[in-house]
Amino acid sequence: MSRNKQGRHYNRPSYNKPTRRRRQNRRLQFTLLIIALVTAACLFATNAIGQCRSNHSVAYSGPLDPRALTTVTTPDSIPSQIIEYKAMTVSFNPMTHIPNWVAWELTADHATGSEPRTNQFFQDYDVDGCGSPDDYRNSGYDRGHLAPAGDMKWDSEAMRQSFLLTNIAPQYPDLNRGTWRRVEEKTRNKAVIDSIVYVVAGPIVNQPVEMTIGRTGIAVPDYFFKVIINPYANPPKGIGFIFPNGPTQGGMQPYAVSIDSIEALTGYDFFPTLPADLQHIEANTNFNRWSRNH
């Protein structure tokens, strides 16, 4: 298992636990910001993008570099340690003690493996700021996978590494076991149908951090995002999701947004090496078009 670390030691700031009303107000403000970003993306979409979609209504046949597509451009202002695991690339934040993002390739073979689930979480002692499983005990939050164990059934090492705390963040139980899980299952289904998908998932933490758990002081995310591209689908597709770290209603569709809008919100550049004739899929907000099994 190779490591390519970037970053340095950081002192952890102290945090004050906010009231529930304050968290709800912040969440409302954030939701309104998301809606504004998505609306702006739609208003400023150009005729050129529409023309691009019409010209690429068949499956993409050009070469794609899997390693490049699991790399995310992260702003210099965000503390980051890059760790290359067998099946996923992690940008870990030693200040928040959770990932900034986790990226991976999911093939049809990976989605249909038979490796049993590990179900035991581990601390990665080689990563600065990584918490321990005990930090989550009695916290009220699940140890939520960013790259799901269900995507790692093809290999025992990949399965074990998916349970490292560098791939985990505090997640509201109903989200982890409900809508978030359904997106994971749908993504595996899409990998089987489309042969390959590329996925990036991560938390969104309001600044200053409002709530932490455990002795390590693991930040509790306010939201979670996931972006998915299906470059070899016919036609190629992409979609993004933003979920509040709390109760969700109405299934997956109400939380579908464009990949471009998540980039604007987080400052990340997902799939920076995506060929120019596939860039249009990052503007897609049509959940039904992405979800269709053809």
N, C-alpha and C positions, 0 to 999 in steps of 0.2 A: 504494500500500500504506500503510494508515493504521496509526499506532501509538498506543496508549494505555498509557503506562508508569506503573507504581507501584513505589515502593521507592526505595532509595538505595544508595550504594556500601557494600560490606561488606569487612572484612578477612578473608582466608581463614585459617582455623585450620590448624595443622599436624596431621598424622595419622600414627599408627604402624600399620604393616602387621601384622595379626594372624596367628597361626598358622592352618593349615588346620583343626586340631582345634577351635580357638576359634570359627572361623566356623561349623563344623558344629554345635557346641553351641548357638550363638546361633540358627541356623536351625531346629534342633529345638525350642527354646523358643518361637520365633515361630510355628512350625507348630502347636504345642500351644495357643497363644493363639488362633489362628484357629479351631481346632476348638471351643474353649470358647465363642468368640463366636457361631459358627454354631449350636451347641447351645443356647445361651441364647436366641438369637432364636427358635428353634423352640419352646422350652419356654414362652416368654412370649407367643407369638402368641395373639391373642384370638379369640373366636368372631365378633367383629365383622369381623375381616379375612376370615374364611372366608365370612361372609355377603356381604361386599363382592365377593368373587370370584364368588359365585354370581349376584349381581345384575348383573355386567358381563361376561357371557359372549359378547358381541357386539362388533364393531369399534367403536372410539371415533370419534365424528363431530364432536366439538367443535373449536373453533379452538385451535391451538398456536402459540406464538411461537418460531420456530427460533433466533433470537438469544438469547432467554432460556434456552432449553434447552441451549445450548452455553456457559453460564456456571456456574461452580462456586463456592460459598461456601467460602473458604479461611480457616483460623484466622489471626488477626493475628500469632501467634507464628512463622508460617512466612514467610520472606522471599519476596516475589513481585513479579515484573514482568509485567504483562499486555500481551500483544502480539496484536493482531488482524490475522491474515493473511487472504488471500482466502478460504480454505476451512477455516480452523481457528483456534481461540482457544488461546493458549499462556499458561500461568502458569510463568514461568521463575525458577529459584532461583539467584541470583548467588553463593550460598555453596557449593552443591553443583555448580554449573555444568551442571546438567541440568534438564529441566522438572519442576515439581511435578505437572502434569497437562496434557493436551492434549485438547480437546473439539471435536467436529465433527458436522455433519449429513451423512448418507449417503443419497442418493436412488437410485432404480432407475436413473436416467439416469447418475448419477455412477459407479455400480458397473459400468456397461457401456460406458464411454468407450473411445476409441482412441488417446489421446495416448501417445506412446512414453515409456518410463521414462528419467529423466535419468541416473541412476547416477553423479552427481558431487556430492560433499558440499561445503557452503559454510559459512563462518563468518558469522554476522550481526553485523557490526561496530557496529550501532546498539543492541545489547543488552549491558548490563553483565554481565561474567563469562562470556560465551559462549566456549567453547573453539574449537579449530581441528581440522581433519581429522587433522593430524599427531599430535594427542594420542592417537589410537587405534592408531597404527602399532605393530606388534609387541607389542601389549598382551595378546593372546589373546582379546579381546572384539570382537564385531561392533559396527558402528554401527547400533544397533537403532532402527528407526522407532517412534514412538508412534502417530502418524497415518500409516498405510501409504501408500506410493506408489501401490499398487493402487487406493486410494480416490480418487485424484486424476487419473485418466485422462481426465477430462472437460475439463481446461483446462491449458494449458502453464504459466501462472504458478503455479497451485496445485501442479502437479507439481514445479516447481523449488523452491518454498517448502517442500515436504515434505522436501527434502534439506538444509535449513538445520539447523545443529547445535542450534538451539533446540528441534527436534523429535526429537532423538536422545539415546540413553543407552547406556552400555556394556551389551551383552547377550550372554550365553553363547551361542556359536554354535549348539549343538544346540537350544536354546530358540528362538532367532531364526528358524532355518530349519526348525523342526519344529512343535511344538504352537502356538507363538505365531502362526506363519504359517497354521496350519489354522484358528485362531479368526478371523483376518482374512478368510480365504476364505469361511468359514461366514457371517460377518457380511455380506459382500457378497451372498451368496446370499439371505440373509434380507431385505436391502434390495430385491432384485428381486421377491421374493415379496410382501413387506408394504408396498412402495412407499417407505417412509422408515424409517430407524433413526437413533437418536442415540447417540453413543459418547463415552466419556471413558476415556482410558488414561494410566497414569503409573507411575513407579517407587516403590518403598517402600525407604527408606534407614534402616537402624538408626542410632541415635544413641548414642555418637559414631560418626562415619563410620569404617568399618573398613579400607577399601581405596580408593585413588585411582589414576588412570592419567594419564600425560602430564605435560608441564610445567605445564599449567594446574591440575592436581590435580582432575580430574573424578572425582566420587564414583561408585563402582561399586554399583549397587543390590543389595539382598539379595533383593528380590522385585519382581514387576511385577503391576499390577492392570489390569483392564479391566471397565467396566460398560456395558451395552447395554440400551436400551429400544426396543421395537417398539410404539409407541402405537396404530398403525392396523392392527395384526394383528387377527385374529378368533379368539379374544379377544386383547386387548392383553397383551404379555408383557415380561418383563425378566429379566436374569441378570447375575451378576458372576463374575469369575474372578480367582484369585490364583495366580501361578506362581512357584516358586523360580527365582532366576537361576542355573540350573544344569541338570543332567539332569532330564528329566521322563519319566514312564512312564504308560501306560494311556490316552493320548489326552487329550481335553479334559475329559471328564466328572468325573474325580476332583478337578479344581481348580475346579469350579463352586460358587459360594457366592451368598448373597443380596447385593443391592446395599446393603441396610441394614447387613449385617455389615462391609462395606468402609468404609462411612461411620463406623461405630463404631471401626474400627481406625485410620483415617487422620485423622479429624476433619473431613473434607470433607463438604459437603452437595451431592450431585449432583442436578441437575434440580430446583432449589429452587422453581421456578414450576410444577411438574407439578400439574395440577388434582387436587383432593381425590379425585375418583372414579377416578383412575389411580394413586394412591399405593400401592395394594396390590401393584402389580407389583414394587415394590422389596423385598418380602419373599419373593419367589419363589426357591426353591433347586432347582426341578425342571428339570434339564438336558434331559430327554427332552421335556418339555412345550414348552420354549423351542425346541428343535432341530427339532421336527416341521415339515414343509413345508406346514402347513395350520393 
